[in-house]
């Protein structure tokens, strides 16, 4: 899906460049007809501008492709430099920002991820206009991490994850992400019943989401330090779900 969007973007940019080329050709003919002496300057400037646009487009496509491919391969640390460049070009490219947050969290850099969220929230109007469900999910994921120490953040995390889940169709494969994060959230709030429901729902979509491997990350280590009872509850639910849905 990401590559299809990227291909569409490149096609649009190429069409844009073709239109620029045609316009420049008409202008050159116009200046030539009226005997403009600086016509070589006009053509040189046009060539320079065109070359610059092509170079920028190629660089952007290169960074996008490498960032997304490395992130999909779970080589998050290698993906981050490319995704950083893409994010710096446009802080409100939702697909890029979502992938960037995911890579930062998966690499354990929740502090940088929180900084990204704070930058997004600095423009409240734009923040309210977010439509990407995976971006909502990854924002919620970061807030859950900090909610271990600051429970007041969990209400906002719940809103983000509920928005994310509500944006997917019931049978969507990607809905497992907010489902699993809602499992994490309700573990923190002590609502074991709801936590079990969301874990089972995620597990039915992808059995990997009933394994301890998906909990074993920086979040788990922090949970072990701060809320050992909650950790024990999470591990117990994972065992139960595996028994119920073998």
Secondary structure, 3 states (H helix, E strand, C coil): CHHHHHHHHHHHHHHHHHHHHHHHHHHHHHHHHCCCCCHHHHHHHHHHHHHHHHHHHHHHHHHHHHHHHHHHCCCHHHHHHHHHHHHHHCCCCHHHHHHHHHHHHHCCCHHHHHHHHHHHHCCHHHHHCCCCHHHHHHHHHHHHHHHCCCHHHHHHHHHHHHHHHHCCCCCCCCHHHHHHHHHHHHHHHCCHHHHHHHHHHHHHHCHHHHCHHHCCCHHHHHHHHHCHHHHHHHHHHHHHHHHHCC
